Amino acid sequence: DTGVSQNPRHKITKRGQNVTFRCDPISEHNRLYWYRQTLGQGPEFLTYFQNEAQLEKSRLLSDRFSAERPKGSFSTLEIQRTEQGDSAMYLCASSFPSGVQTYNEQFFGPGTRLTVL
Amino acid sequence: QKEVEQNSGPLSVPEGAIASLNCTYSDRGSQSFFWYRQYSGKSPELIMFIYSNGDKEDGRFTAQLNKASQYVSLLIRDSQPSDSATYLCAGGWVGGFKTIFGAGTRLFVKA
């Protein structure tokens, strides 16, 4: 399977615990995105990497959230001191290498569903 | 603030009919638009993208873009019950990276 993969698929945690999610993008894609989606809403942008560089982080993202992509391949998203409001589907997407004319079609992984009790 | 607006629905059509899904956007700088299909509990799946005014057809799907009216639509011909899903409209910028998603329109195709 050469699509975007995410692990774990489901995570249940208690409030105050730290959680970490992993995303493996499509191998030739150098752009990687993290989104959060809650019921009835579209995906909300969290952060973006081009290769290993984190080029933008949403202003909506608190300091409890951090993401890395150390070798420009897989990425991790960590949430510290989880709160009940963090419960959501966390989606990772990747897109084609940038060029003169790219329209940034993003391909999503299956997501990690986080439940904070 | 860049926004993409969609009617949340639900939109209900009989099997075999044409389903018409609409989307408006606020930023005239938006240059590329995407339609994603999302089944309940699953992640979004890219159906089509469009960046030029007019129509773009792919099988049973036609995307339409009117930049003057800041309006994007998706037509699904010969709708099937398996088309029942939430359809997300998203806008982006050529050469840029950020994509803004609408909240989605739920479509039900009745057998």
Contacts between the chains, C-beta under 8 A, distances in Angstrom:
chain1	res1	chain2	res2	distance
A	31	B	97	6.3
A	33	B	97	7.8
A	33	B	99	7.8
A	35	B	101	8.0
A	40	B	8	7.3
A	40	B	103	6.7
A	40	B	104	7.9
A	41	B	103	5.3
A	41	B	104	7.8
A	42	B	4	7.7
A	42	B	88	5.3
A	42	B	90	7.4
A	42	B	101	3.3
A	42	B	102	5.3
A	42	B	103	5.0
A	42	B	104	5.5
A	43	B	44	6.7
A	43	B	88	7.5
A	43	B	101	4.9
A	44	B	101	7.5
A	45	B	98	6.2
A	45	B	99	7.3
A	45	B	100	7.4
A	48	B	97	5.4
A	48	B	98	7.1
A	50	B	97	7.2
A	55	B	97	7.1
A	56	B	97	7.4
A	56	B	98	7.0
A	89	B	43	7.8
A	91	B	43	5.7
A	91	B	44	7.5
A	95	B	97	7.9
A	98	B	95	7.3
A	98	B	97	8.0
A	100	B	95	7.8
A	101	B	94	6.7
A	101	B	95	7.8
A	102	B	94	7.4
A	102	B	95	6.8
A	103	B	32	4.2
A	103	B	49	5.6
A	103	B	51	5.7
A	103	B	92	6.9
A	103	B	94	6.4
A	104	B	32	6.8
A	104	B	92	5.1
A	104	B	93	8.0
A	104	B	96	6.9
A	104	B	97	6.1
A	104	B	99	6.5
A	105	B	34	6.7
A	105	B	46	5.8
A	105	B	49	5.5
A	106	B	34	7.7
A	106	B	46	7.2
A	106	B	99	6.2
A	107	B	46	6.3
A	108	B	36	7.9
A	108	B	43	4.3
A	108	B	44	5.0
A	108	B	45	7.3
A	108	B	46	8.0
A	109	B	43	6.3
A	110	B	42	7.2
A	110	B	43	5.3
A	111	B	42	7.9
A	111	B	43	4.7
